Amino acid sequence: MNAPAPAIDVDSPAEGTAPSTARITHWLLGGERHHQPADRRLGIRVLNAAPWTEAALEINRHYAHQTVEMLRGCGITQFVDLGSGLPTPNPRFPFV
């Protein structure tokens, strides 16, 4: 039987901000703003545990971009990006 993973305490009282998946994703995709030290520390831990994470995020962005382009080619011109998080470098939908 596996023991439960220990809790990750990446928040410090001085920072006052818990890690956010949106900010961590933004940082992993090369964003230079909007993230906190706690986000970077947890992002580094994620990369250490799963080095393929950055590639997976890029593949996901590429797939989303291709999907939007295909739908636009079918005449769909309005989209709702739910859960879009923070603005990222090279946004996938600047035209939508």
N, C-alpha and C positions, 0 to 999 in steps of 0.2 A: 504494500500500500504506500502510495506517495504522500509525503508530508505536504501540507499546503504551503504555497509560496509565501515568503514573508512579505509583509506590507512594505511598499516602497514609500518612504518619506522623503519626498523631494521638495517639500515646501518648508521654508524657514520663516519664523515670525518676522524677520527683518524685511522679507520680500512681500509678505501678505497676499500672495497670489498662488493658488493651486494650479498645477499643470492643466492645460486645456488641449483636447485633441485637435481642435481647429488651429490653435497656435503652433502645436507640435508639427502638424502636417504642413503648415505654412513654412516653418523653419526647415523641415526636411526637403521641401521643394525649392529651397534657395531663397526664401524671403529674408529680408534683412530688418524688417520692422515688425511690430505688433507682438513679438514673443518676449517671454520673461526668462530669467535664468533657470527657473524651475522647469520650463518647457524644454530648454536646451539640454538640461541634465537628463530628463526623462527620455528625450529624443536620442541622446547618446546611448543610453541604456538599451533602448529599442534596437538601435543599429548594432550594438554589440551582441544582442541576443538573436537578431534576425537581420543580417547585413543586406539582404535582398529587399528590404522595406522601401528604400528610395526608388529602386527599379520598379517595384510593384506600384508605387504611387504614380510614377511617370507613365507606366502602361495604362493605368486606370484613366489618367487625364487624356492620353492619346485616344483611347477607346471612346470616351465621352465626346471628344472633339469629332471623331469620325461619325459617331451616331448622330450628332447634331447636324453635321454636313449632309448626311444621307437623308435625314428628315426634311431639311431645308430643300433638298433636291426633289422631294415629294410634294413640296408646296406648303409645308408647315412652317409658319413664320413666327409663332409665339411659343415661348417656353417658360416654364417656371422651374428654377433651380432650387429645390428645397434642400435645406441643410448645406448651403454653399460655403459656410464658414467665412474666413477672412479673404480679402483680396489677395491673390497669389501672383507671383511673377508670371508673365506670359499667360494672362487669363484665357480660358478656352472659349468664352462666349462674349467677346467684346462687341460683337455685331448683333447680338440677340437682344 
